[in-house]
Amino acid sequence: MQAEVNFCLRCGTRLVQAERYGRTRRVCPGCNWIYFENPKVAAAVYIDQGGKVLLVRRAIEPSRGLWSLPAGFVDAGEDPASAAERECLEETGLQVAVVNLITVLFGQEHARGAHIMFFYRANVISGELTPGDDVDQAAFFARDDLPPLAFSTTRRVLELAG
């Protein structure tokens, strides 16, 4: 999904569609600046304690009321592993430490979602499990008794990590 960039960020001229570098892109007819859309990047943590996995229930759309791994967008200039730790703290109240990378997945599951997702295994360092940010519940679930999941990437990572 192309972002709605209609004017050149350098000179202010209205952009036009033109073939550049093998695909149609937004181009400035005045100064030849090309708008390259950057992918959205997100990061998530997989935490297993005693055979139970940490999940959060989404309090926002899309998939409100369904469960996923603690996750969120990576800020510009932010290490994805640090973003995963930050998002977990914001959504669950738990400070965690990333142990290793499980996988990187590509594919946008909804219009506002990430294109690239980093999934990390992490351990809890401290904190008290309390939902926050854009979730209304956080809990550990037995892998054979999972609640309804929001995203296919969550299912895939649960398969890979298990």
Backbone as numpy.savetxt, mean C-alpha at the origin, in Angstrom:
# Nx Ny Nz CAx CAy CAz Cx Cy Cz
-4.40 4.09 -14.37 -5.25 5.27 -14.37 -4.36 6.51 -14.37
-4.46 7.33 -15.40 -3.64 8.52 -15.54 -4.14 9.62 -14.60
-3.21 10.28 -13.94 -3.54 11.40 -13.06 -4.07 12.55 -13.91
-4.86 13.38 -13.31 -5.42 14.53 -14.01 -4.46 15.70 -13.96
-3.41 15.64 -14.76 -2.47 16.74 -14.92 -2.77 17.34 -16.28
-3.28 18.57 -16.28 -3.73 19.19 -17.52 -2.83 20.30 -18.03
-1.96 20.83 -17.16 -1.12 21.95 -17.55 0.34 21.64 -17.21
1.23 22.17 -18.02 2.66 21.96 -17.85 3.12 22.53 -16.50
3.86 21.73 -15.77 4.37 22.17 -14.47 5.53 23.15 -14.62
6.08 23.29 -15.82 7.19 24.23 -16.07 6.70 25.58 -16.58
5.83 25.55 -17.62 5.47 26.82 -18.25 3.97 27.13 -18.21
3.14 26.19 -17.77 1.72 26.44 -17.62 0.87 26.21 -18.86
1.47 25.80 -19.96 0.73 25.53 -21.20 -0.13 24.28 -21.02
-1.33 24.29 -21.65 -2.20 23.10 -21.60 -1.50 21.93 -22.28
-1.49 20.78 -21.64 -0.85 19.57 -22.17 -1.71 18.94 -23.25
-1.05 18.23 -24.17 -1.73 17.47 -25.22 -1.27 16.02 -25.14
-2.04 15.15 -25.74 -1.66 13.74 -25.83 -0.73 13.56 -27.02
0.39 12.88 -26.80 1.33 12.63 -27.90 2.10 11.35 -27.62
2.54 10.71 -28.68 3.33 9.48 -28.56 4.75 9.85 -28.14
5.20 9.32 -27.02 6.56 9.53 -26.53 7.01 8.26 -25.83
8.20 7.80 -26.20 8.81 6.64 -25.56 7.89 5.42 -25.55
7.24 5.19 -26.67 6.48 3.96 -26.85 5.07 3.95 -26.32
4.56 5.10 -25.85 3.16 5.13 -25.40 2.63 6.55 -25.43
1.33 6.69 -25.34 0.71 8.01 -25.32 0.89 8.62 -23.94
1.42 9.86 -23.93 1.68 10.57 -22.68 1.19 12.00 -22.82
1.08 12.68 -21.69 0.75 14.11 -21.70 2.04 14.89 -21.92
2.01 15.76 -22.95 3.20 16.48 -23.38 2.86 17.96 -23.52
3.82 18.81 -23.22 3.65 20.25 -23.38 4.06 20.65 -24.79
3.16 21.24 -25.58 3.52 21.69 -26.92 4.40 22.94 -26.89
4.47 23.61 -25.75 5.27 24.82 -25.65 6.74 24.56 -25.38
7.04 23.72 -24.38 8.45 23.50 -24.00 8.88 22.04 -24.12
7.97 21.16 -24.59 8.23 19.73 -24.79 8.42 18.93 -23.51
8.01 19.49 -22.37 8.07 18.74 -21.10 7.09 17.58 -21.19
7.47 16.43 -20.65 6.64 15.22 -20.69 6.23 14.87 -19.26
4.95 14.63 -19.08 4.46 14.17 -17.78 4.57 12.66 -17.74
5.42 12.15 -16.82 5.54 10.71 -16.59 4.81 10.39 -15.29
3.75 9.60 -15.40 3.00 9.22 -14.20 3.83 8.22 -13.40
3.99 8.49 -12.11 4.71 7.59 -11.23 3.75 6.60 -10.58
4.21 5.38 -10.34 3.34 4.41 -9.67 3.19 4.74 -8.20
2.04 4.38 -7.64 1.84 4.47 -6.20 2.48 3.23 -5.58
3.18 3.44 -4.49 3.87 2.35 -3.80 3.33 2.25 -2.39
3.08 1.04 -1.93 2.61 0.80 -0.57 3.44 -0.30 0.08
3.34 -0.39 1.40 4.08 -1.41 2.14 3.18 -1.96 3.25
3.37 -3.23 3.54 2.55 -3.92 4.53 3.42 -4.82 5.40
2.89 -5.16 6.58 3.59 -6.11 7.45 2.74 -7.35 7.66
3.44 -8.46 7.75 2.86 -9.75 8.13 3.46 -10.09 9.49
2.60 -10.22 10.49 3.05 -10.54 11.84 2.34 -11.80 12.29
3.11 -12.79 12.67 2.58 -14.06 13.18 3.01 -14.20 14.63
2.04 -14.37 15.51 2.34 -14.63 16.92 1.59 -15.88 17.34
2.35 -16.91 17.67 1.74 -18.15 18.11 0.81 -18.77 17.11
1.14 -18.66 15.83 0.29 -19.25 14.79 -0.89 -18.39 14.40
-0.98 -17.19 14.94 -2.06 -16.27 14.58 -1.47 -15.07 13.86
-2.21 -14.59 12.84 -1.75 -13.48 12.02 -2.52 -12.21 12.37
-1.79 -11.08 12.38 -2.40 -9.79 12.68 -3.10 -9.25 11.44
-4.37 -8.88 11.60 -5.16 -8.26 10.55 -5.87 -7.03 11.10
-6.21 -6.12 10.20 -6.95 -4.92 10.58 -8.21 -4.84 9.72
-9.29 -4.32 10.34 -10.54 -4.16 9.59 -10.62 -2.73 9.07
-10.82 -2.60 7.78 -10.85 -1.30 7.13 -12.09 -0.50 7.53
-11.87 0.76 7.91 -12.96 1.66 8.28 -13.30 2.62 7.14
-12.61 2.45 6.01 -12.81 3.33 4.85 -12.99 2.49 3.59
-13.54 3.13 2.58 -13.63 2.49 1.26 -12.29 2.63 0.56
-11.96 1.74 -0.30 -12.75 0.58 -0.70 -12.62 -0.56 0.31
-13.54 -1.46 0.23 -13.55 -2.68 1.04 -13.75 -2.40 2.53
-14.51 -1.37 2.85 -14.83 -1.06 4.24 -15.47 -2.28 4.90
-15.02 -2.58 6.12 -15.56 -3.72 6.87 -14.85 -5.04 6.60
-13.95 -5.05 5.62 -13.19 -6.25 5.33 -11.79 -6.12 5.92
-11.07 -7.20 5.99 -9.80 -7.26 6.71 -8.60 -7.34 5.77
-7.49 -6.79 6.24 -6.25 -6.85 5.48 -5.06 -6.78 6.43
-3.89 -6.93 5.87 -2.67 -6.72 6.65 -2.51 -5.23 6.92
-1.88 -4.84 8.03 -1.58 -3.42 8.25 -0.70 -2.92 7.10
-1.14 -1.82 6.46 -0.44 -1.36 5.26 -0.78 0.09 4.97
0.02 0.70 4.10 -0.26 2.05 3.65 0.76 2.51 2.64
0.55 3.72 2.15 1.41 4.27 1.11 2.79 4.64 1.65
3.77 4.50 0.78 5.15 4.91 1.06 5.26 6.38 0.63
5.75 7.23 1.53 5.96 8.63 1.20 7.19 8.78 0.32
7.24 9.85 -0.47 8.42 10.14 -1.29 9.64 10.24 -0.39
10.72 9.55 -0.76 11.94 9.57 0.02 11.95 8.65 1.23
10.88 7.89 1.44 10.78 7.00 2.60 11.14 5.57 2.19
11.93 4.91 3.02 12.25 3.51 2.81 10.97 2.67 2.97
10.66 1.77 2.05 9.43 0.97 2.17 9.34 0.18 3.48
10.46 -0.33 3.99 10.42 -1.07 5.26 10.04 -0.14 6.40
10.56 1.07 6.40 10.20 2.05 7.43 8.74 2.44 7.30
8.25 2.56 6.07 6.84 2.88 5.85 5.94 1.78 6.41
6.33 0.53 6.21 5.55 -0.60 6.74 5.49 -0.54 8.26
6.62 -0.25 8.89 6.66 -0.13 10.35 5.79 1.04 10.82
5.88 2.18 10.14 5.09 3.36 10.49 3.60 3.07 10.36
3.21 2.49 9.24 1.79 2.19 9.01 1.24 1.22 10.06
2.04 0.24 10.44 1.59 -0.70 11.46 1.35 0.03 12.78
2.25 0.91 13.16 2.08 1.68 14.39 0.82 2.55 14.31
0.61 3.22 13.19 -0.56 4.08 13.02 -1.86 3.30 13.08
-1.88 2.10 12.50 -3.12 1.33 12.41 -3.38 0.42 13.60
-2.32 0.02 14.33 -2.51 -0.98 15.38 -1.99 -0.58 16.75
-1.21 0.49 16.84 -0.60 0.86 18.12 0.62 0.03 18.47
1.02 -0.86 17.57 2.16 -1.74 17.83 3.41 -1.23 17.11
4.49 -1.09 17.86 5.78 -0.78 17.25 6.38 -2.12 16.82
6.78 -2.18 15.55 7.31 -3.43 15.01 8.67 -3.19 14.36
9.39 -4.29 14.16 10.65 -4.25 13.44 10.57 -5.23 12.28
10.85 -4.74 11.09 10.87 -5.59 9.91 12.00 -6.59 10.03
11.70 -7.85 9.70 12.68 -8.93 9.75 13.22 -9.22 8.34
12.30 -9.37 7.38 12.72 -9.63 6.01 11.58 -9.34 5.04
11.95 -9.27 3.77 10.99 -9.05 2.70 10.38 -10.39 2.31
9.06 -10.45 2.26 8.37 -11.67 1.83 8.24 -11.68 0.32
7.72 -10.57 -0.23 7.53 -10.48 -1.68 7.20 -9.04 -2.06
7.28 -8.78 -3.35 6.83 -7.52 -3.94 5.81 -7.91 -5.00
4.62 -7.30 -4.93 3.56 -7.63 -5.89 3.18 -6.40 -6.70
2.83 -6.63 -7.95 2.39 -5.56 -8.84 0.94 -5.81 -9.21
0.16 -4.75 -9.29 -1.21 -4.85 -9.75 -2.13 -4.02 -8.89
-2.75 -3.03 -9.47 -3.63 -2.13 -8.75 -4.99 -2.79 -8.59
-5.42 -2.98 -7.33 -6.68 -3.68 -7.08 -7.90 -2.76 -7.08
-7.69 -1.47 -6.95 -8.79 -0.51 -7.04 -8.20 0.83 -7.48
-9.04 1.75 -7.93 -8.60 2.99 -8.57 -7.67 3.83 -7.70
-7.86 3.82 -6.39 -7.02 4.64 -5.51 -5.87 3.84 -4.90
-5.72 2.60 -5.28 -4.75 1.72 -4.66 -3.35 1.83 -5.23
-2.46 1.11 -4.58 -1.06 1.08 -4.99 -0.88 0.22 -6.24
0.15 0.53 -6.99 0.53 -0.28 -8.14 1.56 -1.34 -7.73
2.40 -0.97 -6.77 3.48 -1.84 -6.30 3.37 -1.96 -4.78
3.37 -3.19 -4.27 3.25 -3.43 -2.82 4.43 -4.25 -2.33
5.07 -3.75 -1.27 6.13 -4.48 -0.56 5.48 -5.14 0.65
5.75 -6.43 0.85 5.24 -7.16 2.01 6.40 -7.66 2.85
6.42 -7.27 4.11 7.51 -7.61 5.02 7.01 -8.46 6.18
7.84 -9.38 6.61 7.62 -10.09 7.87 8.17 -9.18 8.97
7.44 -9.06 10.07 7.87 -8.18 11.15 7.56 -8.81 12.50
8.29 -8.35 13.52 8.06 -8.77 14.90 7.63 -7.58 15.73
6.75 -7.84 16.70 6.29 -6.79 17.60 7.40 -6.48 18.61
7.69 -5.20 18.79 8.68 -4.74 19.76 7.99 -4.27 21.04
6.93 -3.46 20.86 6.21 -2.91 22.01 4.86 -2.37 21.56
4.10 -1.90 22.53 2.82 -1.28 22.25 1.65 -2.14 22.69
0.48 -1.54 22.58 -0.76 -2.21 22.94 -1.66 -2.21 21.72
-2.22 -3.36 21.38 -3.04 -3.50 20.19 -4.29 -2.62 20.31
-4.31 -1.55 19.52 -5.40 -0.58 19.53 -5.62 -0.10 18.10
-6.84 -0.23 17.57 -7.05 0.24 16.20 -6.91 1.76 16.11
-6.37 2.22 14.98 -6.21 3.64 14.76 -6.20 3.96 13.29
-5.99 5.24 12.97 -5.91 5.73 11.61 -7.16 5.35 10.84
-7.07 4.53 9.80 -8.22 4.22 8.96 -8.74 2.80 9.15
-8.54 2.24 10.37 -9.09 0.92 10.71 -9.93 1.05 11.98
-10.92 0.17 12.13 -11.75 0.23 13.34 -11.60 -1.00 14.23
-10.85 -2.00 13.77 -10.53 -3.16 14.59 -9.17 -3.71 14.17
-8.49 -4.28 15.14 -7.22 -4.96 14.88 -7.19 -6.18 15.79
-6.83 -7.33 15.21 -6.85 -8.56 16.00 -5.97 -9.62 15.35
-5.60 -10.61 16.15 -4.86 -11.77 15.66 -5.86 -12.88 15.37
-5.68 -13.56 14.23 -6.59 -14.63 13.80 -5.81 -15.89 13.50
-6.40 -17.03 13.87 -5.85 -18.32 13.47 -5.95 -18.40 11.95
-4.94 -18.98 11.35 -4.90 -19.03 9.88 -6.04 -19.85 9.29
-6.62 -20.75 10.07 -7.74 -21.55 9.57 -9.09 -20.95 9.96
-9.09 -19.72 10.51 -10.32 -19.05 10.92 -10.22 -17.55 10.63
-9.91 -17.23 9.37 -9.72 -15.84 8.98 -11.06 -15.16 8.69
-11.17 -13.87 8.97 -12.38 -13.11 8.61 -12.37 -12.83 7.10
-13.44 -12.23 6.57 -13.48 -11.89 5.14 -12.36 -10.90 4.79
-11.56 -11.25 3.79 -10.40 -10.45 3.42 -10.73 -9.45 2.31
-10.10 -8.27 2.40 -10.38 -7.18 1.47 -9.73 -7.36 0.11
-8.51 -7.88 0.09 -7.73 -7.83 -1.14 -7.11 -9.18 -1.48
-6.98 -9.45 -2.78 -6.35 -10.69 -3.22 -4.87 -10.72 -2.83
-4.23 -9.55 -2.73 -2.82 -9.53 -2.31 -2.67 -10.04 -0.88
-3.64 -9.73 -0.02 -3.58 -10.24 1.36 -3.62 -11.77 1.34
-4.55 -12.33 0.57 -4.65 -13.80 0.47 -3.33 -14.39 -0.05
-2.78 -13.75 -1.07 -1.56 -14.28 -1.68 -0.39 -14.26 -0.69
-0.25 -13.17 0.05 0.85 -13.08 1.02 0.65 -14.07 2.16
-0.58 -14.28 2.59 -0.84 -15.28 3.64 -0.42 -16.67 3.15
-0.65 -16.96 1.87 -0.20 -18.24 1.31 1.31 -18.32 1.26
1.96 -17.25 0.82 3.42 -17.23 0.70 4.12 -17.30 2.07
3.57 -16.60 3.04 4.23 -16.49 4.36 3.98 -17.71 5.22
2.91 -18.41 4.95 2.54 -19.54 5.79 3.37 -20.72 5.54
